[in-house]
Amino acid sequence: MSLGDEHGFGSESGDRRSDDSFGGSGQTRTRLPGGGDTDVYGGARRPVRNSRSLITVVGVVVLLIAAIAFANQGGGEEGPSGDGAKGTGSQPTAATGVKPVTGKNGQIPTGYAKDEQGAQSAAANYAVALGSDGMFKSATRRDIVQTVHDPAVTDGLLSDLDKAYSADFLANVGLTGDGSAPAGLTFVSRTVPVGTKTTSFAGDKATVEVWCTGLVGLAGPKSTKPVTETWFTITQNLKWVGNDWKIGSSSQKEGPTPVNGDNRASSADEIAGAVQGYGGFTYAR
């Protein structure tokens, strides 16, 4: 999820904006003794990577066109990492106090309550959709953007995003011209909401902040863009349109970012297996 200079995820890895909304750099890392600099996937601790700006863009790329300028790591193989994960039939998670929505447009839950909780649920689920690998393919990108955004901003946003997701951009993140991963590699792009907060709410309008962590990169033995994590906060300005919450505009900033733990980096096969074996959430709150 998602997405260098975007959510796209302007400035280096701070704010990203377009007409509507990932990423960051400059994280503080504590390197413990005993770590070697061998294969990134082979057990050594990951070095600070300058590809973070690209990765950061992934999640917000859809939201912020400006940020998307910096290629996020996204894209992805259509097979195991993307559609397969979504088709595993994950169960919706009950939202606090209110029954989860029952409707959906494709894989994106729709039909939220017209209250603060409904706005928070919409913002969280829209962040998941916008940070997915589907944003790197023209057809699925159009479906996602049209589903989560106010129709008044959709055409302009799609036009900007189509230009941003150019062949050069996709190549820069290691993907082919149609947004697929090269043979033998698995593309990973997921945004996981950690928490939400309503900063303003008045009738048909709401502003919600979504604190997220994201995974972006290519998993495989010969990958030069290993899967990495990023932390960012997306601010979504929502409007009540057609009996549901829709994004009118959005922005993104880096962090809050926790200190890295002492976990050993997994192998390429382990990462690819996890992506293929663990389905992403269809309902985030």
Residue, then its C-alpha position, 0 to 999 in steps of 0.5 A: m500500500s503505497l505510495g515515493d513521492e505521491h500516495g502516491f504517495g511533493s516533498e521527499s517522503g512527507d506530504r503527498r497530495s493530488d486532488d485526493s492522497f503514503g510513504g516516508s523516509g528518514q526512519t530511525r533504525t537501531r542496528l544491533p551487533g552481529g548482523g551481516d550484510t548478506d542477502v537482504y532476504g537471507g537473515a541479515r538485517r535490512p539496511v536503510r534503503n533509499s527505495r523507501s520513498l518509492i515504497t512510501v508512495v504505494g499506499v497513498v498513490v491513489l489518494l495523492i497524485a503528487a506523491i505518486a510521482f515518485a514510484n512507489q513499490g507496487g505493481g505486482e504480479e497478478g497471480p498469487s500475490g494479488d487476486g488470489a489473496k483477495g479470493t481467500g474468503s476472509q471474514p469481515t471484522a466487526a466494527t466497534g458498536v455498529k454492525p459491519v457493512t454488508g454491501k460491497n463493490g467488487q472487493i471494496p466494502t460499501g454502504y457505511a453509516k452516516d456517522e463518525q464510525g461509518a466515516q472511519s470505517a470507510a476511510a480505513n477500507y479505502a486506504v486498503a484498496l488504494g494501497s493494493d497492487g490493483m492500483f498498478k494495473s489500469a483496469t483495476r485502478r479505474d475500478i478502485v478510484q471510481t468506487v472510493h472517490d467522489p464522482a466529481v473528482t474521479d475523471g481528473l484523478l484518473s487522468d493524472l494517475d494514468k500519467a503517473y503510472s507510466a511505463d517508466f514508473l512501472a519499470n522503476v519499481g521493477l514491474t513490466g509495462d502492464g503492471s505485472a511482476p517479472a517471471g519468477l517474482t511475486f509483487v507485494s503491495r498491501t496497506v494495513p490500517v493500525g488505527t483511525k481518528t475523526t478530526s472533524f465531522a459535520g453532517d455530510k462532511a468528515t475528515v478522518e486520519v488513518w495510521c497505516t503500515g504498508l508492505v511493498g516490493l518484489a519477492g524472489p531470489k533475484s529481486t533487486k527491490p525486496v519487500t520492505e515496510t513503511w509507516f504513514t498517516i493518510t488524511q481523507n476528506l470525505k463527503w456523503v455522496g449517493n448514500d455513502w462516504k466518498i473521498g473528495s481529497s486526501s493527503q499523506k505524511e510519514g509516521p508515526t514510525p515505531v523502532n524496528g524490532d530484532n526480527r530477522a529478515s525472512s527469505a524470499d521464498e518465505i515472503a512469497g509464500a506468506v503473501q500467497g498464503y495469507g489473504g488480505f483483509t476485505y474489511a479493515r474496521 
